Amino acid sequence: MRQATEPTVDELLRALAHPHRRHLLEELRARRTAEGRNRVPLNAIHASLDVPEERARIECHHQHLPTLRAVGLIEDSDGGRTDGGADTGESARDAAVAPGPRFDRAVAVLDVLSEVDQRG
């Protein structure tokens, strides 16, 4: 039986449906394995997306991060803030996310999606 706190398959697939969310998770995975780090600065994610950086920042803050956070795929790695301290004037350069408690579930699905994508 599935634990109440675990996301359903549908919730997990909805969270992975947008390419920008998959990209963010792939960045987390790459940094965790290649660099031994467990966090990714959001400014690096914003700059690496295929949309203007300001649009990426807004979409991440209002749509993508809350979606990933809600199913436990990411968590804030800077004291609970992923907006860079917008209320207090702190620098957005310090905002970052880390793998959440259910990150490994997403990695398994990302592996399958990547294999399907490669087969074309």
Rosetta blueprint (number, residue, H / E / L):
1 M L
2 R L
3 Q L
4 A L
5 T L
6 E L
7 P L
8 T L
9 V H
10 D H
11 E H
12 L H
13 L H
14 R H
15 A H
16 L L
17 A L
18 H L
19 P H
20 H H
21 R H
22 R H
23 H H
24 L H
25 L H
26 E H
27 E H
28 L H
29 R H
30 A H
31 R H
32 R H
33 T H
34 A H
35 E L
36 G L
37 R L
38 N L
39 R L
40 V E
41 P E
42 L H
43 N H
44 A H
45 I H
46 H H
47 A H
48 S H
49 L L
50 D L
51 V L
52 P L
53 E H
54 E H
55 R H
56 A H
57 R H
58 I H
59 E H
60 C H
61 H H
62 H H
63 Q H
64 H H
65 L H
66 P H
67 T H
68 L H
69 R H
70 A H
71 V L
72 G L
73 L L
74 I E
75 E E
76 D E
77 S L
78 D L
79 G L
80 G L
81 R L
82 T L
83 D L
84 G L
85 G L
86 A L
87 D L
88 T L
89 G L
90 E L
91 S L
92 A H
93 R H
94 D H
95 A L
96 A E
97 V E
98 A E
99 P E
100 G L
101 P L
102 R L
103 F H
104 D H
105 R H
106 A H
107 V H
108 A H
109 V H
110 L H
111 D H
112 V H
113 L H
114 S H
115 E H
116 V H
117 D H
118 Q H
119 R H
120 G L
